[in-house]
Amino acid sequence: MLSYWFFFVSSVLMIASLFVEGGPASGGWTIYPPLSALPQAMPGSGTGMTLWLLSMAVFVASALLGGLNYIVTVLNLRTLGMKMTRLPLSVWALFVTAVLGVLSFPVLLSAALLLLMDRLVGTSFYLSEIHIGGEALDNMGGSPILFQHLFWFLGHPEVYIVLLPALGITSEVIATNARKPIFGYRAMIGSILAIGFLSFIVWGHHMFITGMNPFLGSVFVFTTLLIAIPSAVKVFNYITTLWRGNLVLSPAMLFSIGLVATFIAGGLTGIILADSALDIPVHDTYFVVAHFHIVMGMSAIFGMFAGIYHWFPRMYGRMMNTKLGYAHFWITFICAFGVFFPMHYIGLAGAPRRYYSYSEFPMFQGVVDLNILITLFAIVGGLAQIIFTYNFFHSIWRGQKAVQNPWRSNTLEWTAPLKHMHGNWPGAIPVVHRWPYDYSKPGMPEDFVPQNVPLAEGEEEEHG
């Protein structure tokens, strides 16, 4: 419960920062010093940013408590027979995500606390020789690059903190709706663990233009390219699971396939940005915006929608409207690529991001025309979420009543009664006898075998 209360306090501080001097993150979303460390360096950058930094510190405390809760629950409170090699991949993804949060968020906490001390106490952790209003200050001994190291040491694991749960949901949905065992279950676990480990040694690719030693830059190039291998393992395993499957194209399945598409597109452009020789010319252009948001933003959002459509019957005992789900997917999918594909081209043309207007740059007139198209796609894609919102809330009360296991899934949550109760299962807790992906198994009367169905005599214990 402490995690939720800390999150509540963090939210209050964040909202309060909107209504005071400067607003939140008035030094930019990355809050790089020295701009963020000196309230007097930018008019109005005072109390708002201070409250924002405090909210971040409290949020980190919330994330740490929540992450520890997930880790301890997965390790110590599994049901009878639930070995780690029988966990659904969605749980594996949440488990590794929690580990990433516990190891990386304290670094953000230290970065925020040191920045608060520079702002409020007069320290100079991030302040070197600076000039304000034409007046030169003495060399204060700090380094603004230190903040970037701390920020991005959290920043890149954070990408996978957002993305890994979506990949775990996709593994569950694709296997269920392809009516096939997930291809390479153990390889999928290994890829999740490898992504988690490698995410801690790639942060420097965000800092190629800071003047780092070229040899150090080459190390970060190597580690960043290396992380493409476990990512590719996941993609190829998804495609192989889909291959010749008896596909059920539910809205959840479509969003999962959409995640695979955006993950491939973002992964290919990630290889470009991993190479410092290619990254430096397109740094701070729309190319970076397109890569980041299509691979993390859209992939994570598609995974979230897939999870909602998949587990909605379990949460509310009713089904969401399938036709509205199809409309929601196709409009969102088309608009996502309509927004981010053109951004790659204008980024390669050199169009910088964060510019309010290109009126002084006639060479970017074509960029303005493409930005109009991008804006139209963004507006239509945003309006499409009204379809989802209506479908979600209408289905809670008026949707068709669901049966206990509408997707004929193997995992334990679908074996619990529809009526919600304390402990989920009446009487004894279920016992697990197999891994969660026994679909279309030869010789079985059904094309799925739930985890709590006892093993037949002579049957192999593991199929992963």
Number of C-alpha atoms within 10 A of each C-alpha: 9 11 19 14 13 20 21 16 16 24 17 13 22 22 17 17 23 17 12 16 16 20 22 27 20 22 21 10 8 14 20 19 21 24 17 25 29 19 21 14 16 14 10 15 23 22 19 24 28 27 24 23 25 20 26 21 21 21 25 24 21 21 20 22 19 19 23 17 14 18 18 13 12 17 11 8 10 14 13 12 15 19 14 13 16 20 18 22 25 18 17 22 26 22 24 24 25 24 18 22 22 20 14 24 23 18 19 20 22 15 22 23 16 19 27 20 14 21 20 13 10 11 17 20 20 23 22 17 13 13 11 11 7 7 8 10 11 10 11 14 12 17 16 17 18 15 24 23 17 19 23 22 22 24 22 20 26 19 16 23 23 16 23 26 25 26 29 22 26 28 25 25 29 28 25 26 22 21 26 24 23 26 20 17 22 13 15 24 20 15 19 25 18 16 20 22 15 18 23 20 17 23 22 25 24 20 18 22 14 10 9 12 9 11 9 12 19 18 15 23 21 15 19 23 17 17 21 17 14 21 18 15 17 24 20 15 18 23 15 15 20 21 12 11 16 12 16 15 14 19 25 29 26 23 31 28 22 22 28 23 17 25 24 18 16 21 21 14 18 19 17 15 24 25 19 21 14 12 20 14 14 21 21 16 20 24 27 21 17 23 25 18 16 26 25 22 17 23 26 25 18 28 28 22 22 29 22 18 22 23 17 18 25 22 13 18 21 20 24 26 19 14 12 15 21 18 15 23 25 17 18 24 20 13 21 22 19 18 22 23 17 18 24 20 16 21 22 15 17 17 23 19 14 9 7 6 8 14 10 8 9 10 11 17 13 11 20 16 10 17 16 11 14 20 13 15 21 19 12 15 22 15 14 18 15 12 16 21 12 12 21 20 12 13 20 18 12 13 18 14 15 16 15 18 17 12 17 17 25 25 21 16 15 19 17 18 16 20 11 13 10 6 10 14 16 11 7 7 12 18 15 23 19 26 26 29 28 25 23 18 15 9 7 10 9 11 15 20 23 21 24 20 13 12 14 8 6 6 8 9 11 11 13 17
